[in-house]
Amino acid sequence: MISRPAFGGAFALFAALLLLPSASAADAGLLRLSEQSGPYRISVFSDPTPLRSDTASLDILVSRRSDGRPLRPAEVWVMIDFAGAAGPAPTQRFRATRRPGGLVYEVTLPEAPAGPVKFTIEVTGATGTATVGFVAEVAKAEAFWRREALALSVPPVGIALFALHQHLARRMGRRRQQ
Amino acid sequence: MNPDAEGGGVALAIAMDWVPDPLIPIGLLVSLAIYLRGWASLHRQAPEHFGTGRLVAFAAGLLTIGLAIGSPLDAFADQLLQAHMAQHWLLMMVAPPLLWLGSPQIAMLRGLPASWRRIGLGPFLAWPALQRLQRFVTHPLFAWPAFVGSTWIWHTPKLYELALSSRGWHQTEHVFFLGTALLFWWPVIQPWPSRSAWPRWAMIPYLLLAAVQNTFFAALFTFSDQVFYPRYNAVPSLFGNTALADQSAAGAFLWVASGLVLLPTVALLVVGLLGPATAPPTRTRRPRLPTHTTFDALRIPLLGKLLRSGAFRRTLQLACFGVALAVILDGFVGPQASAASNLAGVLPWTWWRGLVVLGLFAAGSLFCMACPFTLSRGIAKRLLGAQRSWPAALRNKWLAAGLLVAFFAAVEGLGVWSSPAATAWLLVAYFVFAFVLDGLFEGAVFCKYVCPAGQFQFTQAALSPLEVQALDDGTCRDCRTTDCLRGNESRPGCATDLLMPAKRGNWDCTLCLDCVRACPHDNIGLIAVTPGRDLLGDPPRSSLGRLSTRLDVAAITWILFVAAFANAAAMAAPVAGFFQGFVQPSGSPGTSAGIATAAALVGIPLLGLVGLGRASRFLGKIRAPWSEIAARHSLALLPLGFSMWLAHYGLHLYTGWRSAGTAIERVALDLRSETVAPSIDWSMAMAQGGTPGLLSLEIGILGLGLVGSLYAHWRIAHSLQPLAGPAARSAILWGTFCLAFYCFGVWVLAQPMMMRGTLL
């Protein structure tokens, strides 16, 4: 037997805690490749998983092959080949920039058509140039309402809880009168 | 793909470039704050049940959740099965028992404001169906299979791969894990004051059976010769592990780590059962609610003393004065081409605006407390005499309403935000007007009747959690000196004419705390109130009267409500692009944007006040004049409007806070006459985007604002019309209007933004 206040508190706690993991979206991306090429080791992370045509980004870590230390500064270019899908120009070239204080170079990709996409990463540093590549499947963009379903559900959930509250309060009032 | 990637550098990159989700620390801190408030009250009342151990356990439980989902461990989960299993272990085996050891169900309930508990949660607490559901789901016969079933089902390759490939399903998986684990551990821990449905000894086989299934589960991973989850075969392995080795290690970890939790718990249960028997209490003693606990910020050690001190306020004002001076100087002599490299482009438009709304949200009109414009009020009054009375015709908010419209129209029309010189002129004008008006007239007429920023603070502070109030009404009734209003020989009274016993809410309160210092009875506090409570009633207020009779106050509320959306919309790329199409040969896109803003800020409030006021009078069959109805309902727009300000200005501060560093560095180099360009990291002046969940947080805040506004409209409609049907029709009318603005707000937030005060 559990007291009423105990349940109320548990209810509030559950509501608060169960929302927390739902908010877990922190990500450093999926490690797509980590290869030695020329004088460097190049590791590429992609986000989100799977890549979606509206919100795709690549993070590139370039380290020296000799001692494994991150290479800074470097010139990093990403070539995207949409050959597998109809749509924009077959190949586009983007320069990746380093996030302040971070180790990796990042590039946000333009809206790409869904389908297979070939990524080529070209790195130029003081000790030479290296190129790596991989092919990834880009999924269709997620509908806005679906992507933000949790945040958009705040008003309907609030209204539903309030309606239930009013119903229960009225019932309580009737019982007291009886 | 090279499978033998050296993990060190990659792992370091994953850890360093992991971006935290702001919702996680916010959620954890809110949970901890509610618990802490309740625990402190219970600790005073029943220390034998609520010792420090409970607080430590609960905090450790929250910290464990944070470690599992809000740390780089979450980022490694995509690359390493071991990391993913460690995450699940923390969510299922460590966090739940720690949380229940804190007995959070009572403490968190107590941590909520009494009115929320009684009125808000009361009907739910008394709902028999929910009580039956709770007894059912925490019964061992349900909790055990739910926990075990959840573990096995979610680790089947199909569902596990689904979770790895979809963020939504991954979140659902975590909800299941944490939810069923909380149920599983409930009968084991029996958080006080609950009682288990089964005898205590029954928990021994309950846990041992869980340990046995865990052994089978872990052994499958440890000894299998095939990789269960193809994803780990596809990604380059870290630390030279193959996917199979990673899987074996993950199984071994689960085996040992889960055993290390389950078996010692069994041992503790056995020891407890074999120990000296204690008579079971015939009835669980519930802690009684404290009679009245008022949180008074002025009673907090050190902070309270600081706030009461006039010197502290002057120090704050002096500091802000120094910053304002630097902004004015840089605005006039610094670079004009890029506002992001000028203090006048960054500090007022990115920092000040963000801090103002956060201050209002967290405490109250903190900016008014630290306002630099009124620092020289004393000197101005001595120099200019201050013997005139403010004209009776201007003793209202209409002048301030007009200035608000002019301010927002100028921001958009003249592009003040992008012109350091214009920003500097604006600040100079503020200083001059404050000095002249306060110097010529009695009291704080500039704050009360003129200052647009002050009106923003006064209206939005209706949603703040702190309020200057009399602690004991009886003391005020017996008071004959009213020093809080008039002041005395050594202390000034309220410059905005607020008499403490009749003061309601934060309207016209600049948080100067002169009344606190002047009160001879030490009867004034800065006390905690339910945010938004002030919107629902219509009591007579000192110096303002009833707000239902103040169309000027209603007009300001409307202007700020519309401005919240207009100001954010002007940043949205489609809206900015729309106004680009109106470029005149002699003008700029800003001119049309300014005219449109002014038209919106005058037209919508006018139509809203008259149209909605009359329509709700008709639909609600209310006898009161339409102006009173409109004025009352206008206040209910504040939650939605404030949520838009918070989402909008919070976004600027979050994404552009680094730009201040660039501007300050540039000023420092200018002062040393050094070359600027090569040594400054200009990337800091760019908006920092890419934070996951930021848009969700903004939309969520806006949603909470809508819910707050709908609730306020509902309550006001029912206070104006006791009959349920007509009152509901009236509330629905206003609710529909709010819903339209909410939809517009969501659309605006989802658009690409011009980030003012940054290089983007």
Interface residues (C-beta under 8 A of the other chain):
Chain A: M1 I2 S3 R4 P5 A6 F7 G8 G9 A10 F11 A12 L13 F14 A16 L17 L18 L19 L20 P21 S22 A23 S24 A25 A26 D27 A28 G29 L30 L31 R32 L33 S34 E35 Q36 R41 S43 F45 P48 T49 P50 S57 D59 L61 S63 G68 R69 P70 T97 R98 R99 P100 G102 L103 V104 E106 T108 F134 F144 R146 E148 A149 L150 A151 L152 S153 V154 P155 G158 I159 F162 L164 H165 L168 A169 R171 M172
Chain B: M1 N2 A5 E6 G8 G9 V10 L12 A13 I14 A15 M16 D17 W18 V19 P20 D21 L23 I24 G27 L28 V30 S31 I34 I65 I69 G70 P72 D74 A75 D78 Q79 L91 L99 P104 Q105 I106 A107 M108 L109 L112 R117 G120 L121 G122 P123 F124 L125 A126 W127 L130 Q131 Q134 R135 T138 L164 S165 R167 G168 H170 Q171 T172 H174 V175 F177 L178 G179 L182 P191 P193 S194 R195 V235 P236 L238 T284 R286 R658 D681 S683 M684 Q688 G690 P692 G693 L695 S696 L697 E698 I699 G700 G703 L704 L706 V707 L710 Y711 W714 L739 Y742 V746 A750
